[in-house]
Amino acid sequence: GSSHGATRLFRTAYFEHPDYVPILQRALAGWKALNAETGERVFIQSGVIEAGPADGFLMPGLDAAIARHSLPVDRLTRAALKNDHPALSIPDAFEAIFERDAGFILADKALAAMLRLAEAAGATLRAETRVARWSPAKVGVAVETPTGAEIFDRLIIAAGSWADALIGLEAAHVALVEKTLFWRKPETNAFTLEAGFAPFGVETEDGAFFYGFPAIDRDGVKIAEHTKRETIRDHGERTAQPAQGEEDAIDAFLARFCPALAGRRGKFQRCLYEMSADGDFLIDRHPGCDRVIFAAGLSGHGFKFAPALGEALRHMALEDETPAEWAFLSLKRFSPTP
């Protein structure tokens, strides 16, 4: 749980790296399967708008992913933006797309559903059990908890912002970044999903990336900025209040891109990103013990991958091989080229 709030974006047109796209397509099938298996709307396929300057990082990144994987997206004209998405004010010089396969996940509902299904399939859940350390055993892996050491055949470490202590590898170091999520209370119901307000992501000319969600409850529209980052050394340095200027930046963005929400302040929540050195995931087998697999550095874009990531980690643990589409996220990318 690095991020907070009830919702998480889901996109398959991935500006971060085109190689993520096949994994996201598997994840999309997984979210739809979870909907079907639970009979709940855990994943809501609302579509997502993304817009930014042609010479930024967002639109060229999207173009690369779309072209390589022939993704079905709509290129939005000025008329389409004004007619279909009137609550957003996108500059005429910006490019914009609408990805119909995208949407958002109701995070708490998704996690609760996954835990129920895991238990039904025979998993043992141990809530609030601290893992102090692990070590290779004669046969298996020894895991130490407050009740003592236990031997397991395989160990998967997915410890979020606590990953460093358990993985213990310089290349797998994750930096802790504090961010704040904000909510804005609309004056009307124009910002609900039912009214046609879609999730969005917008890059501004100065390289900031803001994203937002429809109002799904009385808290209103959730909005945050993704790219501006200040690290802290450990969890003890966490603070309870937004960083100086953080909320003003949200309102400055809204005043220009979504004026009806500017200044309509609501609640906020602090969250932690756990960032790898290059911002991409760290998915690999531990060089000190091939029975240990880890997933780290997932912030702030890991949640959407959950069904495919779980599948990959299970495959790595039980089949002793890494699925080909995940290989680009191994630690090998940090090794010097001969």
N, C-alpha and C positions, 0 to 999 in steps of 0.2 A: 504493500500500500504506500507507494511513494507519492501519489497524487491524491486529490480529495474531491469531494462533491459526488453527486449521484451519477454523472455522465462521463463517458470517454469517447473521443472521436474515433471513427473507423474510416480509413481511406485505403483504396488499392492503388490509385495513381500516386506513387510515393516519390516526392521530390528528393528525399534524403539519399536514396540510392536505388537504381532500377532493379538490382538483384533482390531487393526485398519483395518485389511484386509477386512472384510465384508463391512465396510463403504466405503473403496476405490473401491470395486467392484460396489457399487451403484453409486459412483462418476464417475467411468468409463462409466457406462451406461448413466449418465447425460451428460458427455462431448460429447459422440457420438450423443446423442439426440440433443445437441446444434449445432453440425455440421450439422445434417440433417435439423433442423428447420431453420437455417440461410443460408444454402447452402455455408458456408465458412469452411475453414480448421482451425478451432480454436484449436482443439486437433489433434496433428500429432502423429500417432502410429508408431514410428520409432524403438521401442525397446530401451532398456537401458542396458549397460554393468556395472556390479559392481564387484569389485575385492578387495582382501585384504588378510592379513595373517589369517591362520586358527584359531589362538588363539586370534584374536582381538575381536571387538564388531560387526563389519559389517557382516562377513560371518556366525558366530553362530546365530546372530539375523535373518538373511535371512533364514538360515536352519530351524529355529523354525517356522517362518511364512509359509514357503513352505510346511513343513511337516504337520502342523496342518490343512492347508486349501488345500492341494493337488494342489498347484499352478503349472502351466505348465511353466517350465524354462529349458533352455539348460545349462548344465554344460560344460564349455568351456575347451577344451584341449589346450596344447601348440600350436599344429598345427592349430586348429581353430582360436586361437587368432592371430597368425601370418598371416594366410591366409585371414581371414575375417575382421580383425581390425589392419592392419599393422601400422597405425599411432600411436597406443599405444604400449608402451614397458612395459609389465607386468612381474615382476620377476617370475622366474620358481617356486619359493616356494609359490607364492600366489595361492589362489583359485579364480575362476571367474565364473560368470553366465551371461547369456543373457536372459532378460525377454522380450519376444516378445510382450506382451500386453501393455508394458510400452511405454513411449514416452515423449512428452513435449507439453505444452500449450502456445499459443501466448497470453500473458496476456492482453495486451491493447485491442486486437481484442475481446477477451472473455468478458472483462468488458463492452466494448461498446455494444456488442451484448446483454448481460444480461440487460443493462439499457434500450435498445430499446424495448426488449420484456416485461420488467416490465412496461414501460409506456403504451405499447399497451394493456397490461392486466389491466390497470386502476390505476397503482401506480402514486403517486405524488412525484416528485423528487425535493429536495430543495438543490441545490448545494451551498457550502460555507456558510451553516447556522450553526453557533456555538450553541451547546447545553451547557448551563451553568450548569444545575443541573436538577434533577427530584425529585419528592416526591409523596408518596401515596396520592391519592385524595379520596373523599367520594365515588365516583364511578369512578374507573379508575386510571390513572397515570397522574400527572401534569408534563409537560416538559417545561422548561423555555429556551427561546431563546431571542435574542435581540429585537424581536417584542412583547415579553410578554409570558405569560404562556398559554399553550393549554392542554386540557384534551384528553387523548387517552385511549382506552380500554386496550391495551397491549403495552408494550415497549420491544424491543429487543436492547440490547447494544452490538455492535460489533465495538468497538472504537480503536482497535489496540493498539498502544503504548500510547494512551491517556486513556486507560481503567481504570487505578487506580482511577482517580478523579470521574468517574461516577459510578463505582461499589462500591468502598469504603469498601472493605472487606480484612482483612489481608490475608486470605487463597487464595484470588484471586489476590494477588499482582503480578504484572509483572515487571521483571527487564529489563531495557533498555540496549541493547548491540549494539554497533556500529560495522558494518562490511563493507568491501569493495568488490565490484565486479570489476573484471578486464577483459579487452578484449585484445586478441593477434591477430595480423594481419598475416595470413599465407602467405607464398611466392607463394603457388600454390592453386589450387581449391580442393586439396585432403581432405580438412576439411569441405566440404559441405555435406549436407544430400544426395544430388544426387550422390556424390562420395562414399557414404556408411559410412561416419563418424557418429557414433551414439553418443547420450548423454552418459555420463559415471559418475560413482562415485567410488572413490578409497580411501580406508583406508590405511594409511602408518603405518610402524611399531611403530611409536611413538604416534599413536592414533589420528592423524589428518585425517580429511575427506575432500577430494577435489572433486569437481564436475565440469562438463563442458558440453557445448552444441555445436552442429554444427554451422558453420558460416552461418547465414541466411541473412546477409546484409554486407555492406562494413566495418562495425565495426569489423568483424571477429569472433573469437571464444570467447565466454563468459566463464570465469572460476573463481572459488572462493573457499575459504576454509570455512567449516561450523562449526567446533567444538571449535576452539580457541576463547575465549570470554572474553572481558573486559567490565564491566558495567559502565554506567554513571548514575548520579543521576536524571537528568531531561533533557528535550529537549534543554535547554539553554546551556548545556555542549557539544552539538554536534560540531564536527570539520569538516573542509572541505577537509582535506588531509588524506590519509591512515595512519594507525598507523605505528610507526617505525618498520621496518623489514617485514611488511605485504606483500609488493610487492616482496621483495627478496625471501620470502618463496614460493610465487607462481612460480617464476622462478626456484628455486631449485627443486620444484616438477616437473616442466615441463622438466628440464634438464635430469631428470631420467626417467620420465614416458611418455613424449611426446616431444622429443628433437627438433623437427622441429619448435616448437612454443616458445622455451625458448629464452628470450631476445627480442622478437619481440613485444615490448610494444606499446599499444594503449591507449584508454581512460580508465577511471575508474569512478565508481559511489559509493558514500557512501549510506548505507541503515541502517535501524534500525530493530533489532529483538526485539520482546516483549516476554520474556521468563517466563514461570511459574516456581515455585520452583523445580519441577521435570522434566521440559521439555515437559510434556504432556499438551494437551489442557485443558481449563477450560470451561466446558459447563454445565450450571446449571440454576436453578431458584433462584432468590435473596431471601435470608431468611427474609429480611425486607419487602418484598412485592411480593406475589406470582404472580402478574401480570407482573413482570419484569424478563426477561430471558437474559442471557448474554453468549457471546463467547469471550474468551480472551486467551492469552498465545499461540497463533497459530504459532509463528515464530520458526525457519524459515522453517516450513513444512506445513503451513495451506492452501496455495492457491489451491493445487491439490484437496482438499476436497470440494471445493465451492458448486458444485451442491447438494451433499449429506448433507452438513452442512446447507445450506439454507432450504432444505426440513425438516431437523430435527428441526431447530429453528421455522419454520412455524408450525410444528406439536405441539411443546411444547407450542407455544403461543395460538393456536386455539383449541387444544384438551386437554390442561392441563395435559399432561403426557409426560414423556421422553421416546423416543424409546429405547428398551432394549439394542441395540448395542452401545448406547452412554453412558450408565450408568457408565461405568468405568472411565469416564472423569469428574464426578461430584466432588464437594468439599468434599464429604464424605470420599474420600481417605486420606484426611489430618486429619480426626477426630481420636482421641485416641481410640484404640481398648479396649472394656470393659474387 
